[in-house]
Amino acid sequence: MKHKHPIILASSSVFRKELLSRLDLPFETDSPDIDESQLLGESPEDYVKRLSLEKAQAVAHRHKHALIIASDQCSVVAGKINGKPGHHDVAIQQLQESSGQQVSFLTGLCVMDSETGDYQLDQVPYFVNFRELNQTEIERYLIKEKPYNCAGSFKSEGLGITLFKRMHGDDPTALIGLPLIRLCEMLRSYEIKLP
């Protein structure tokens, strides 16, 4: 199917905007402003996929003839979802829980044709093994980086890289919040021209 409509990134995230800019496509942004609470019994995989779809749907109502890109991410430590900490004390707790652990970062991705309601939905995992972190390192990192709007309380593209022993997965951009490899596959199915 040929797609001639504008591309809308359903996000206010500067990180997702920067990632999408790498594809050299014209796009606009629109913040979806949805309730991001986890449903009772909802798996982390289903959670990020549902939120990605809900974000796309929220923005699609305002852009009737567009291709909507939406994404959501959470970190999972020992089966528990960690979202954006919001403030310092929660960030300390999240990094203490991540210390010495393998943390899964799950990123949901939805591309929706707002005209037809047709969409593609997926989630892309990425894994990070944290070093054993002491309280001084955690405090020093948080004071310098202030990653309070980032799932799991770190930014891998900044000083967060100093907290890790190992990173592994199919798409490193998934860790930052928008899995570009999978996104390119979805966009090509709408005949969006990419290099």
PLY file of the C-alpha trace (Angstrom):
ply
format ascii 1.0
element vertex 195
property float x
property float y
property float z
element edge 194
property int vertex1
property int vertex2
end_header
0.00 0.00 0.00
1.40 3.40 -1.01
1.32 5.95 1.80
1.34 9.66 0.97
0.19 11.06 4.30
2.39 13.01 6.76
4.28 11.13 9.47
3.43 11.99 13.08
5.58 10.84 16.00
3.20 10.33 18.94
5.68 11.46 21.57
7.09 14.43 23.42
10.38 12.58 24.01
13.47 14.39 22.75
15.21 10.99 22.56
12.60 9.49 20.23
12.55 12.65 18.14
16.33 12.49 17.72
16.18 8.80 16.78
13.45 9.29 14.18
15.42 12.24 12.73
18.17 9.77 11.82
15.91 8.32 9.10
15.90 11.67 7.28
12.10 11.69 6.86
9.89 14.74 7.36
7.71 14.35 10.46
5.84 16.25 13.14
5.39 15.40 16.82
2.23 15.30 18.93
2.14 14.25 22.58
-0.48 11.55 23.27
-0.95 12.27 27.02
-2.48 8.92 28.01
-2.77 7.10 31.35
0.31 4.86 31.53
-0.80 2.74 34.51
-0.16 -0.98 34.26
-3.28 -3.18 34.25
-3.67 -5.87 36.92
-1.93 -9.05 35.78
-0.59 -7.44 32.59
2.79 -8.77 31.42
5.56 -6.25 30.67
5.45 -7.27 26.98
1.69 -6.70 26.75
2.01 -3.47 28.74
4.42 -1.74 26.31
2.47 -2.97 23.29
-0.84 -1.75 24.71
0.57 1.68 25.58
2.14 2.02 22.13
-1.22 1.24 20.51
-3.11 3.60 22.85
-0.65 6.41 22.13
-1.10 5.90 18.38
-4.89 5.87 18.76
-4.89 9.04 20.89
-2.88 10.97 18.29
-4.73 9.43 15.32
-7.95 11.16 16.48
-6.25 14.53 15.91
-4.58 13.61 12.58
-7.12 11.90 10.33
-4.85 11.40 7.30
-1.45 10.51 8.75
0.96 7.69 9.48
1.36 7.60 13.27
4.49 6.22 14.99
4.14 5.47 18.71
6.41 3.76 21.19
6.60 2.97 24.89
9.32 1.45 27.04
9.77 -0.12 30.44
12.63 -1.78 32.25
12.10 -5.11 33.98
14.18 -6.24 36.96
13.36 -9.65 38.47
9.92 -9.57 36.84
9.06 -6.09 38.16
8.38 -3.17 35.80
10.34 0.02 36.35
9.10 3.04 34.45
10.34 6.63 34.57
11.36 7.41 38.15
10.18 11.02 38.15
12.41 12.05 41.05
15.67 11.33 42.84
14.51 8.91 45.58
12.77 6.56 43.12
15.82 6.70 40.81
18.07 5.63 43.71
15.77 2.69 44.43
15.66 1.63 40.77
19.44 1.69 40.39
19.91 -0.20 43.66
17.54 -2.90 42.33
19.42 -3.00 39.01
22.87 -3.29 40.61
24.52 -6.57 39.61
21.41 -7.66 37.68
20.46 -8.29 34.08
17.74 -5.78 33.22
15.39 -6.25 30.27
14.31 -3.15 28.40
11.13 -3.77 26.44
10.12 -1.25 23.82
6.69 -1.37 22.26
6.26 -0.03 18.73
3.13 0.81 16.76
2.76 2.24 13.26
-0.83 3.19 12.40
-2.55 4.51 9.29
-5.01 6.94 10.91
-7.17 7.01 7.77
-7.89 3.27 7.72
-7.16 2.35 11.35
-4.77 -0.35 10.09
-1.73 -0.81 12.33
1.34 -2.94 13.01
2.33 -3.63 16.61
5.42 -5.26 18.11
7.81 -5.12 21.04
11.59 -5.26 20.86
13.70 -6.41 23.84
17.19 -5.26 24.74
19.27 -6.45 27.71
21.72 -4.69 29.99
23.92 -6.27 32.67
24.65 -3.75 35.40
27.89 -3.68 37.39
27.66 -3.91 41.16
26.94 -0.28 42.07
27.67 1.35 45.41
25.65 4.20 46.91
28.30 6.82 46.12
28.37 5.85 42.42
24.58 5.95 42.21
24.35 9.38 43.86
27.18 10.82 41.75
25.61 9.48 38.56
22.13 10.83 39.37
23.44 14.28 40.32
25.35 14.56 37.03
22.84 12.94 34.65
19.39 13.55 36.24
17.75 10.71 34.23
14.37 11.14 35.94
12.38 10.95 32.68
14.08 7.72 31.53
12.84 4.16 32.14
15.12 2.49 34.68
16.83 5.77 35.69
19.62 5.89 33.14
20.53 7.15 29.68
22.80 4.77 27.79
23.69 7.54 25.34
25.11 9.55 28.26
26.91 8.57 31.46
24.61 5.58 31.95
27.08 3.55 29.90
29.46 3.70 32.90
26.99 1.62 34.95
27.10 -1.44 32.68
29.13 -4.61 32.28
27.43 -5.74 29.08
24.70 -4.78 26.63
23.10 -7.19 24.15
20.17 -7.37 21.78
19.23 -7.04 18.13
18.76 -3.26 17.99
20.65 -0.81 20.24
18.21 1.99 19.37
15.51 0.00 21.22
17.38 0.77 24.43
17.06 4.52 23.78
13.33 4.17 23.15
12.58 3.76 19.43
13.70 0.52 17.70
14.71 1.83 14.30
15.43 -1.52 12.65
11.89 -2.79 13.28
10.45 0.66 12.53
12.13 0.68 9.10
10.55 -2.70 8.32
7.13 -1.33 9.24
7.61 1.89 7.25
8.71 -0.04 4.15
5.45 -2.00 4.28
3.71 1.37 3.79
6.09 2.04 0.88
7.91 4.80 2.73
11.17 5.33 0.84
14.24 4.76 2.99
17.90 4.63 1.86
0 1
1 2
2 3
3 4
4 5
5 6
6 7
7 8
8 9
9 10
10 11
11 12
12 13
13 14
14 15
15 16
16 17
17 18
18 19
19 20
20 21
21 22
22 23
23 24
24 25
25 26
26 27
27 28
28 29
29 30
30 31
31 32
32 33
33 34
34 35
35 36
36 37
37 38
38 39
39 40
40 41
41 42
42 43
43 44
44 45
45 46
46 47
47 48
48 49
49 50
50 51
51 52
52 53
53 54
54 55
55 56
56 57
57 58
58 59
59 60
60 61
61 62
62 63
63 64
64 65
65 66
66 67
67 68
68 69
69 70
70 71
71 72
72 73
73 74
74 75
75 76
76 77
77 78
78 79
79 80
80 81
81 82
82 83
83 84
84 85
85 86
86 87
87 88
88 89
89 90
90 91
91 92
92 93
93 94
94 95
95 96
96 97
97 98
98 99
99 100
100 101
101 102
102 103
103 104
104 105
105 106
106 107
107 108
108 109
109 110
110 111
111 112
112 113
113 114
114 115
115 116
116 117
117 118
118 119
119 120
120 121
121 122
122 123
123 124
124 125
125 126
126 127
127 128
128 129
129 130
130 131
131 132
132 133
133 134
134 135
135 136
136 137
137 138
138 139
139 140
140 141
141 142
142 143
143 144
144 145
145 146
146 147
147 148
148 149
149 150
150 151
151 152
152 153
153 154
154 155
155 156
156 157
157 158
158 159
159 160
160 161
161 162
162 163
163 164
164 165
165 166
166 167
167 168
168 169
169 170
170 171
171 172
172 173
173 174
174 175
175 176
176 177
177 178
178 179
179 180
180 181
181 182
182 183
183 184
184 185
185 186
186 187
187 188
188 189
189 190
190 191
191 192
192 193
193 194
